[in-house]
Amino acid sequence: MTKLKWGMIGGGEGSQIGPAHRLGSGLDSEFEFTAGALDHRPEEGREYGQRLGLASDRSYGSWQDMLAGEKGRDDRVDLVTVATPNSTHYEITKAFLKAGFNVLCEKPMTMTVEEGEDIVRTAKAAGKICAVNYGYTGYSLVRHMKAMIARGDIGKVRLVNTEFAHGHHADAADADNPRVRWRYDPAQAGVSAQFADCGIHAMHMASFVTGQEVEKLSADIVSCLPVRTLEDDAMVNFRMDGGTVGRLWTSSIAIGRQHGLGIQVFGETGGLRWSQEQPNQLYYMPLGERLQVIERGEANLSPEADRSTRVTIGHAEGMPLAFANIYKDLAEAINAQKENRDMDPAANLYPRAEDGLRSMAAVVAVAESGKQDGKWLDARPPMFR
Ligand SMILES: NC(=O)c1ccc[n+]([C@@H]2O[C@H](COP(=O)([O-])OP(=O)(O)OC[C@H]3O[C@@H](n4cnc5c(N)ncnc54)[C@H](O)[C@@H]3O)[C@@H](O)[C@H]2O)c1
C-alpha cells in the first residue's frame, strides 16, 4: 500500500492538540507525516519538525514557505491539517485549498460567517476536500448512535439534550493569565468565547447523530466572572429541521467538571445517552423495556461502529482514536478521489466545511440572541436559507 502524505501547520512543541493529530493520523499507517510548519517561531518549528522525523527540506519555518515548497513538488502532501490558533484558520485553509490541497481544519473553521461561506465555495471550486475537526464524532459509539437513530431504533426523535461544560476557567485569580484571558477578549476570540470553543462541538454532535440541522435558536449567555467581556457560560435552546427540540449547556466555570461533553437523544420509542468521559458505553433505553448498556467492540454493532473500533471489547479507546477515525475516513475519501471511485459509505462520516460554516452561523446567532435577551434567531448561514 502506498501511504498518503500528510502535512501539519501548527501543533508545535507543547501545543494542546498537535499530539492528538499526530497520533490520529499515524494510527492506521495510511498517512505518513511528511511536511510541517509547526510553530509561529520559524526556528523552533523547523527544529521540532526534524526531531519528529521530517526531512530538513520539508520542515518549514512558516506556512507560506510550506505552501510554496509543497506546491512545486510531484510528491506533494495529500492532506494538510491546520491546527493553529483560530484567527489564522481562514487564511491558511483558503490558501491551501486554492493551491489544490485537501485540508482538515481545526474548529472553529473561520471567525465569520462570510469567511465560512468563502471556504465552502473555495473548496467546491477547487474540487478538494475540506474537513473540519469535530473529532468527537469519530468515537465508535457516537457513530453507532447515529446509525441506530437513522434505522429507527428510538423512533422519531423528539428531544436532544447536549452539553459541553468544564471548570477549567473558573478560578478568578487566573482570569488575567494571558493563556486564559485572550479567549474572552473579542479582539482575539471574536463574538463568542465558550460557545465558539466548546458549545459548537455539542451542537454539531446533535446534528451528527440526529441527521438534522439547526434552524433557529435562543441563547442566554453570561460572564460569570464579571471581568470577562465574552461569555463563560451559555444555555441555548434550538429547533432542528426535522422537528427535534434541542437543549444545550456549555460552561467553563463548572468546577468539578473535567471534559464535560455528553449527549442524550429521546425519541418516540426509546432514549440514548453517551458521554465523552466514558466513551466505550452507550446507554439504550427502549420504551417499556430494561436499560441496555452497549459496549464498544461487541458483536452485531453497525458497520459504521465496526469500522471505527480497533482494540477488543473491554479495553478503553479514547480521544486520539476518535481523531484517527476522522483520518481513516479522509484516507478513504482521498484514495477514492485518486482512484475515481465511490467511497465506502461507512467511511463517509467526516465533518465537512459546510458543518464548519453552520457552526459559525450558530456562533453569531448565539452572540446576537444573547444580546437581545434570548430572542429567537435564524441560525442558518445565508447560503443555506
Ligand atoms: N477539535 C478539538 O477537539 C480541539 C481541541 C483543542 C483545540 N482545538 C483547536 O486547535 C487549534 C489549536 O489549539 P491548541 O490548543 O493546540 O493551541 P496551542 O496554543 O496549544 O498551540 C498552537 C500551536 O500553533 C502554532 N502556531 C501559531 N501560529 C502559527 C502559524 N502562523 N504558523 C504555524 N504555527 C503556528 C503555535 O506555535 C503552537 O505550537 C485551535 O483552533 C483550537 O480551537 C480543537
The ligand as an ORCA input file, in Angstrom:
! r2SCAN-3c Opt
* xyz 0 1
  N     -11.140     19.600     17.870
  C     -10.833     19.670     19.152
  O     -11.319     18.898     19.953
  C      -9.870     20.718     19.633
  C      -9.309     20.655     20.912
  C      -8.381     21.632     21.280
  C      -8.045     22.650     20.409
  N      -8.651     22.713     19.186
  C      -8.325     23.785     18.217
  O      -6.995     23.600     17.747
  C      -6.405     24.863     17.480
  C      -5.070     24.947     18.235
  O      -5.354     24.862     19.600
  P      -4.231     24.462     20.680
  O      -4.980     24.388     21.960
  O      -3.420     23.313     20.215
  O      -3.358     25.808     20.679
  P      -1.907     25.981     21.291
  O      -1.783     27.441     21.576
  O      -1.647     24.996     22.365
  O      -0.944     25.619     20.049
  C      -0.952     26.353     18.842
  C       0.272     25.955     18.027
  O       0.199     26.611     16.754
  C       1.467     27.242     16.493
  N       1.239     28.383     15.617
  C       0.631     29.561     15.916
  N       0.583     30.364     14.835
  C       1.178     29.670     13.828
  C       1.452     29.963     12.463
  N       1.072     31.107     11.923
  N       2.067     29.026     11.731
  C       2.445     27.846     12.261
  N       2.217     27.512     13.556
  C       1.596     28.423     14.322
  C       1.991     27.615     17.861
  O       3.398     27.846     17.806
  C       1.590     26.391     18.666
  O       2.524     25.357     18.503
  C      -7.433     25.918     17.918
  O      -8.102     26.385     16.786
  C      -8.385     25.167     18.828
  O      -9.704     25.679     18.783
  C      -9.522     21.770     18.795
*
